[in-house]
Amino acid sequence: MIMSQNWKKIIYRGGKSRLVTEFIILYLVLPFLVMLDLLPIPLLLILLVMGISVHLFLYYDPAFDRKKFYNWDKGRKETGKILLLFIPAAIFMVVLIWLIDATKLFSLARTNPLFLLLISIFYPVFSVVPQGLAYRSLFFHRYAALFPGRILKILISALVFSFGHIVYKNLLVLTLTFVAGLIFAYRYVKTESLLISVLEHSLYGVWLFTCGLGYFFVSSFVD
């Protein structure tokens, strides 16, 4: 038990210098290494390991309120606002892909609906949840204190979320994920619910692949 407590002190030690170092490694160095192909590991595997590691880290952190994993009672009050914001955003995404390349508009839904169905099932579990854990739950629990003010915290969360997509080497992807990051971070701060953040992220992500913009979010298509 003593050893366990000692390990907890080491693992969860705060200190500004340590938090800054962790922040830089996790949110800046790691995505940069992946972009440069210096980590010869499939992106999906990286996300899976990251998601499991962050979940365990938060779950055993005595300072973390596990209620924030779900917090449905508080989060469900935002579902109406989520849908109201999503409708014009969905229309915007359709117009955007039509302007960029009309041939990709609903291309996956037209040519391979089964694959789109599989994406709709597995993308939230293996991609959205790990990202929500790292860029919302972990960020606002452990690193948000490095940045003063609620607005700046949300802004930084969105910036690192966007930078995490640098692997796609595409300005459109970075722009879209920054805007989305603002929405998801705001919602997490408002609800303190990872579940709600994941549901909203999944809604946008699945529609992204449905309307055709998901083409730019697939690493195999990166030029």
C-alpha atoms as a printed R data frame, in Angstrom:
    type eleno elety resid chain resno       x      y       z
1   ATOM     1    CA   MET     A     1   0.000  0.000   0.000
2   ATOM     2    CA   ILE     A     2   2.874  2.366   0.838
3   ATOM     3    CA   MET     A     3   4.517  1.560  -2.496
4   ATOM     4    CA   SER     A     4   1.207  2.198  -4.254
5   ATOM     5    CA   GLN     A     5   0.841  5.603  -2.615
6   ATOM     6    CA   ASN     A     6   4.443  6.476  -3.476
7   ATOM     7    CA   TRP     A     7   3.879  5.587  -7.101
8   ATOM     8    CA   LYS     A     8   0.738  7.705  -7.161
9   ATOM     9    CA   LYS     A     9   2.686 10.666  -5.836
10  ATOM    10    CA   ILE     A    10   5.251 10.216  -8.597
11  ATOM    11    CA   ILE     A    11   2.736  9.699 -11.396
12  ATOM    12    CA   TYR     A    12   0.320 12.457 -10.419
13  ATOM    13    CA   ARG     A    13   2.865 14.991  -9.202
14  ATOM    14    CA   GLY     A    14   1.968 18.466 -10.409
15  ATOM    15    CA   GLY     A    15   4.526 21.235 -10.565
16  ATOM    16    CA   LYS     A    16   4.422 23.783 -13.356
17  ATOM    17    CA   SER     A    17   7.629 22.638 -15.064
18  ATOM    18    CA   ARG     A    18   6.453 19.031 -15.172
19  ATOM    19    CA   LEU     A    19   3.006 19.971 -16.486
20  ATOM    20    CA   VAL     A    20   4.529 22.148 -19.210
21  ATOM    21    CA   THR     A    21   6.868 19.323 -20.221
22  ATOM    22    CA   GLU     A    22   4.017 16.802 -20.353
23  ATOM    23    CA   PHE     A    23   1.881 19.236 -22.329
24  ATOM    24    CA   ILE     A    24   4.588 19.830 -24.939
25  ATOM    25    CA   ILE     A    25   5.350 16.124 -25.370
26  ATOM    26    CA   LEU     A    26   1.742 14.965 -25.573
27  ATOM    27    CA   TYR     A    27   0.154 17.754 -27.598
28  ATOM    28    CA   LEU     A    28   3.031 19.049 -29.729
29  ATOM    29    CA   VAL     A    29   5.920 16.597 -30.025
30  ATOM    30    CA   LEU     A    30   3.887 13.408 -30.462
31  ATOM    31    CA   PRO     A    31   1.721 14.697 -33.371
32  ATOM    32    CA   PHE     A    32   4.825 16.183 -35.002
33  ATOM    33    CA   LEU     A    33   6.656 12.848 -34.840
34  ATOM    34    CA   VAL     A    34   3.665 11.085 -36.356
35  ATOM    35    CA   MET     A    35   3.498 13.648 -39.160
36  ATOM    36    CA   LEU     A    36   7.192 13.093 -39.968
37  ATOM    37    CA   ASP     A    37   6.666  9.308 -39.968
38  ATOM    38    CA   LEU     A    38   9.186  8.976 -37.160
39  ATOM    39    CA   LEU     A    39   6.732  6.765 -35.280
40  ATOM    40    CA   PRO     A    40   6.160  3.767 -37.581
41  ATOM    41    CA   ILE     A    41   2.933  2.860 -35.797
42  ATOM    42    CA   PRO     A    42  -0.548  2.869 -37.354
43  ATOM    43    CA   LEU     A    43  -2.504  5.964 -36.345
44  ATOM    44    CA   LEU     A    44  -5.406  3.853 -35.120
45  ATOM    45    CA   LEU     A    45  -3.096  1.980 -32.757
46  ATOM    46    CA   ILE     A    46  -1.667  5.241 -31.432
47  ATOM    47    CA   LEU     A    47  -5.188  6.490 -30.726
48  ATOM    48    CA   LEU     A    48  -6.126  3.227 -29.029
49  ATOM    49    CA   VAL     A    49  -3.062  3.218 -26.760
50  ATOM    50    CA   MET     A    50  -3.545  6.896 -25.999
51  ATOM    51    CA   GLY     A    51  -7.205  6.395 -25.130
52  ATOM    52    CA   ILE     A    52  -6.559  3.462 -22.790
53  ATOM    53    CA   SER     A    53  -3.604  5.189 -21.127
54  ATOM    54    CA   VAL     A    54  -5.448  8.463 -20.541
55  ATOM    55    CA   HIS     A    55  -8.531  6.672 -19.251
56  ATOM    56    CA   LEU     A    56  -6.489  4.685 -16.730
57  ATOM    57    CA   PHE     A    57  -4.539  7.789 -15.742
58  ATOM    58    CA   LEU     A    58  -7.719  9.727 -15.018
59  ATOM    59    CA   TYR     A    59  -9.581  6.806 -13.465
60  ATOM    60    CA   TYR     A    60  -6.945  6.294 -10.773
61  ATOM    61    CA   ASP     A    61  -6.225  9.984 -10.247
62  ATOM    62    CA   PRO     A    62  -7.699 10.786  -6.819
63  ATOM    63    CA   ALA     A    63  -8.154 14.404  -7.888
64  ATOM    64    CA   PHE     A    64 -10.286 13.552 -10.926
65  ATOM    65    CA   ASP     A    65 -14.050 13.388 -10.564
66  ATOM    66    CA   ARG     A    66 -15.059 10.207 -12.408
67  ATOM    67    CA   LYS     A    67 -18.563 11.625 -12.771
68  ATOM    68    CA   LYS     A    68 -17.157 13.714 -15.624
69  ATOM    69    CA   PHE     A    69 -16.836 10.582 -17.758
70  ATOM    70    CA   TYR     A    70 -20.642 10.599 -18.081
71  ATOM    71    CA   ASN     A    71 -22.474 13.325 -16.136
72  ATOM    72    CA   TRP     A    72 -25.568 12.682 -18.253
73  ATOM    73    CA   ASP     A    73 -27.944 14.552 -15.945
74  ATOM    74    CA   LYS     A    74 -26.108 17.787 -16.613
75  ATOM    75    CA   GLY     A    75 -25.095 17.029 -20.184
76  ATOM    76    CA   ARG     A    76 -28.490 16.076 -21.598
77  ATOM    77    CA   LYS     A    77 -29.688 19.647 -21.137
78  ATOM    78    CA   GLU     A    78 -27.365 20.609 -23.997
79  ATOM    79    CA   THR     A    79 -28.656 18.074 -26.538
80  ATOM    80    CA   GLY     A    80 -31.132 20.508 -28.083
81  ATOM    81    CA   LYS     A    81 -28.450 23.174 -28.521
82  ATOM    82    CA   ILE     A    82 -26.129 20.587 -30.048
83  ATOM    83    CA   LEU     A    83 -28.695 19.706 -32.719
84  ATOM    84    CA   LEU     A    84 -29.533 23.356 -33.427
85  ATOM    85    CA   LEU     A    85 -25.866 24.119 -34.059
86  ATOM    86    CA   PHE     A    86 -25.270 20.934 -36.034
87  ATOM    87    CA   ILE     A    87 -27.979 21.588 -38.653
88  ATOM    88    CA   PRO     A    88 -26.404 24.737 -40.188
89  ATOM    89    CA   ALA     A    89 -22.936 23.213 -39.729
90  ATOM    90    CA   ALA     A    90 -24.009 20.117 -41.675
91  ATOM    91    CA   ILE     A    91 -25.370 22.279 -44.495
92  ATOM    92    CA   PHE     A    92 -22.122 24.255 -44.533
93  ATOM    93    CA   MET     A    93 -20.074 21.046 -44.853
94  ATOM    94    CA   VAL     A    94 -22.171 19.902 -47.808
95  ATOM    95    CA   VAL     A    95 -21.717 23.245 -49.574
96  ATOM    96    CA   LEU     A    96 -17.985 23.205 -48.779
97  ATOM    97    CA   ILE     A    97 -17.268 19.791 -50.293
98  ATOM    98    CA   TRP     A    98 -19.454 20.679 -53.281
99  ATOM    99    CA   LEU     A    99 -17.333 23.786 -53.888
100 ATOM   100    CA   ILE     A   100 -14.044 21.928 -53.382
101 ATOM   101    CA   ASP     A   101 -14.820 18.807 -55.387
102 ATOM   102    CA   ALA     A   102 -18.426 17.990 -56.285
103 ATOM   103    CA   THR     A   103 -17.454 14.450 -57.296
104 ATOM   104    CA   LYS     A   104 -16.787 13.610 -53.651
105 ATOM   105    CA   LEU     A   105 -20.207 14.812 -52.472
106 ATOM   106    CA   PHE     A   106 -21.794 11.851 -50.640
107 ATOM   107    CA   SER     A   107 -19.370  9.624 -52.567
108 ATOM   108    CA   LEU     A   108 -18.955  7.053 -49.795
109 ATOM   109    CA   ALA     A   109 -22.692  6.860 -49.189
110 ATOM   110    CA   ARG     A   110 -23.239  6.294 -52.920
111 ATOM   111    CA   THR     A   111 -20.420  3.849 -53.642
112 ATOM   112    CA   ASN     A   112 -19.841  1.968 -50.397
113 ATOM   113    CA   PRO     A   113 -22.673  2.411 -47.874
114 ATOM   114    CA   LEU     A   114 -21.585 -0.681 -45.917
115 ATOM   115    CA   PHE     A   115 -18.171  0.853 -45.288
116 ATOM   116    CA   LEU     A   116 -19.850  4.088 -44.209
117 ATOM   117    CA   LEU     A   117 -21.961  2.078 -41.771
118 ATOM   118    CA   LEU     A   118 -18.817  0.486 -40.322
119 ATOM   119    CA   ILE     A   119 -17.232  3.923 -39.965
120 ATOM   120    CA   SER     A   120 -20.341  5.152 -38.161
121 ATOM   121    CA   ILE     A   121 -20.025  2.290 -35.679
122 ATOM   122    CA   PHE     A   122 -16.287  2.055 -35.074
123 ATOM   123    CA   TYR     A   123 -15.089  5.637 -35.631
124 ATOM   124    CA   PRO     A   124 -16.705  6.976 -32.421
125 ATOM   125    CA   VAL     A   125 -15.253  4.142 -30.328
126 ATOM   126    CA   PHE     A   126 -11.697  3.972 -31.656
127 ATOM   127    CA   SER     A   127 -11.120  7.596 -32.650
128 ATOM   128    CA   VAL     A   128 -13.567  9.991 -30.992
129 ATOM   129    CA   VAL     A   129 -13.373  8.537 -27.475
130 ATOM   130    CA   PRO     A   130  -9.529  8.614 -27.309
131 ATOM   131    CA   GLN     A   131  -9.513 12.171 -28.652
132 ATOM   132    CA   GLY     A   132 -12.174 13.228 -26.165
133 ATOM   133    CA   LEU     A   133 -10.194 11.738 -23.314
134 ATOM   134    CA   ALA     A   134  -6.940 13.420 -24.358
135 ATOM   135    CA   TYR     A   135  -8.129 16.784 -25.638
136 ATOM   136    CA   ARG     A   136 -11.012 17.402 -23.268
137 ATOM   137    CA   SER     A   137 -10.950 15.268 -20.109
138 ATOM   138    CA   LEU     A   138  -7.179 15.211 -19.591
139 ATOM   139    CA   PHE     A   139  -6.533 18.710 -20.898
140 ATOM   140    CA   PHE     A   140  -9.097 20.455 -18.705
141 ATOM   141    CA   HIS     A   141  -8.271 18.355 -15.659
142 ATOM   142    CA   ARG     A   142  -4.472 18.516 -15.716
143 ATOM   143    CA   TYR     A   143  -3.244 21.239 -18.056
144 ATOM   144    CA   ALA     A   144  -5.935 23.917 -18.189
145 ATOM   145    CA   ALA     A   145  -4.470 25.477 -15.043
146 ATOM   146    CA   LEU     A   146  -1.480 26.531 -17.147
147 ATOM   147    CA   PHE     A   147  -3.710 28.984 -19.016
148 ATOM   148    CA   PRO     A   148  -5.634 31.775 -17.273
149 ATOM   149    CA   GLY     A   149  -9.265 32.393 -18.093
150 ATOM   150    CA   ARG     A   150 -12.002 30.173 -19.479
151 ATOM   151    CA   ILE     A   151 -11.787 31.555 -23.024
152 ATOM   152    CA   LEU     A   152  -8.036 30.966 -23.273
153 ATOM   153    CA   LYS     A   153  -8.411 27.398 -21.983
154 ATOM   154    CA   ILE     A   154 -11.013 26.646 -24.666
155 ATOM   155    CA   LEU     A   155  -8.849 28.307 -27.314
156 ATOM   156    CA   ILE     A   156  -5.747 26.318 -26.368
157 ATOM   157    CA   SER     A   157  -7.757 23.093 -26.280
158 ATOM   158    CA   ALA     A   158  -8.986 23.807 -29.818
159 ATOM   159    CA   LEU     A   159  -5.486 24.692 -31.027
160 ATOM   160    CA   VAL     A   160  -3.868 21.500 -29.767
161 ATOM   161    CA   PHE     A   161  -6.823 19.461 -31.047
162 ATOM   162    CA   SER     A   162  -6.260 20.999 -34.471
163 ATOM   163    CA   PHE     A   163  -2.493 20.466 -34.268
164 ATOM   164    CA   GLY     A   164  -3.156 16.827 -33.447
165 ATOM   165    CA   HIS     A   165  -4.457 16.502 -37.017
166 ATOM   166    CA   ILE     A   166  -1.246 17.830 -38.567
167 ATOM   167    CA   VAL     A   167  -0.546 14.286 -39.720
168 ATOM   168    CA   TYR     A   168  -2.927 14.957 -42.636
169 ATOM   169    CA   LYS     A   169  -0.757 17.875 -43.802
170 ATOM   170    CA   ASN     A   170  -3.804 19.772 -44.981
171 ATOM   171    CA   LEU     A   171  -4.783 23.338 -44.145
172 ATOM   172    CA   LEU     A   172  -8.476 22.553 -44.622
173 ATOM   173    CA   VAL     A   173  -8.280 19.781 -42.019
174 ATOM   174    CA   LEU     A   174  -6.466 22.041 -39.547
175 ATOM   175    CA   THR     A   175  -9.042 24.806 -40.025
176 ATOM   176    CA   LEU     A   176 -12.067 22.535 -39.667
177 ATOM   177    CA   THR     A   177 -10.664 20.785 -36.601
178 ATOM   178    CA   PHE     A   178  -9.852 24.107 -34.949
179 ATOM   179    CA   VAL     A   179 -13.442 25.288 -35.330
180 ATOM   180    CA   ALA     A   180 -14.728 21.902 -34.201
181 ATOM   181    CA   GLY     A   181 -12.288 21.965 -31.293
182 ATOM   182    CA   LEU     A   182 -13.794 25.239 -30.087
183 ATOM   183    CA   ILE     A   183 -17.267 23.689 -30.154
184 ATOM   184    CA   PHE     A   184 -16.261 20.469 -28.384
185 ATOM   185    CA   ALA     A   185 -14.148 22.237 -25.753
186 ATOM   186    CA   TYR     A   186 -16.911 24.727 -24.988
187 ATOM   187    CA   ARG     A   187 -19.428 21.914 -24.654
188 ATOM   188    CA   TYR     A   188 -17.165 19.976 -22.305
189 ATOM   189    CA   VAL     A   189 -16.603 23.019 -20.109
190 ATOM   190    CA   LYS     A   190 -20.339 23.730 -20.095
191 ATOM   191    CA   THR     A   191 -21.454 20.177 -19.267
192 ATOM   192    CA   GLU     A   192 -18.387 18.611 -17.618
193 ATOM   193    CA   SER     A   193 -19.454 15.489 -19.522
194 ATOM   194    CA   LEU     A   194 -17.093 13.468 -21.701
195 ATOM   195    CA   LEU     A   195 -20.104 11.505 -22.944
196 ATOM   196    CA   ILE     A   196 -21.813 14.602 -24.336
197 ATOM   197    CA   SER     A   197 -18.568 15.797 -25.919
198 ATOM   198    CA   VAL     A   198 -18.072 12.378 -27.532
199 ATOM   199    CA   LEU     A   199 -21.644 12.291 -28.833
200 ATOM   200    CA   GLU     A   200 -21.299 15.751 -30.378
201 ATOM   201    CA   HIS     A   201 -17.885 14.922 -31.858
202 ATOM   202    CA   SER     A   202 -19.284 11.665 -33.280
203 ATOM   203    CA   LEU     A   203 -22.219 13.491 -34.848
204 ATOM   204    CA   TYR     A   204 -19.926 15.863 -36.726
205 ATOM   205    CA   GLY     A   205 -17.393 13.172 -37.575
206 ATOM   206    CA   VAL     A   206 -19.869 10.702 -39.042
207 ATOM   207    CA   TRP     A   207 -21.510 13.456 -41.079
208 ATOM   208    CA   LEU     A   208 -18.048 14.521 -42.266
209 ATOM   209    CA   PHE     A   209 -17.540 11.089 -43.820
210 ATOM   210    CA   THR     A   210 -21.125 10.940 -45.052
211 ATOM   211    CA   CYS     A   211 -21.048 14.231 -46.959
212 ATOM   212    CA   GLY     A   212 -17.599 13.581 -48.461
213 ATOM   213    CA   LEU     A   213 -15.252 15.821 -46.465
214 ATOM   214    CA   GLY     A   214 -13.954 12.730 -44.693
215 ATOM   215    CA   TYR     A   215 -11.775 12.130 -47.768
216 ATOM   216    CA   PHE     A   216  -9.328 14.699 -46.394
217 ATOM   217    CA   PHE     A   217  -9.246 12.966 -42.993
218 ATOM   218    CA   VAL     A   218  -7.898  9.661 -44.255
219 ATOM   219    CA   SER     A   219  -4.105  9.453 -43.969
220 ATOM   220    CA   SER     A   220  -3.790  7.085 -46.964
221 ATOM   221    CA   PHE     A   221  -5.011  9.909 -49.202
222 ATOM   222    CA   VAL     A   222  -2.422 12.410 -47.959
223 ATOM   223    CA   ASP     A   223  -0.233 13.519 -50.816
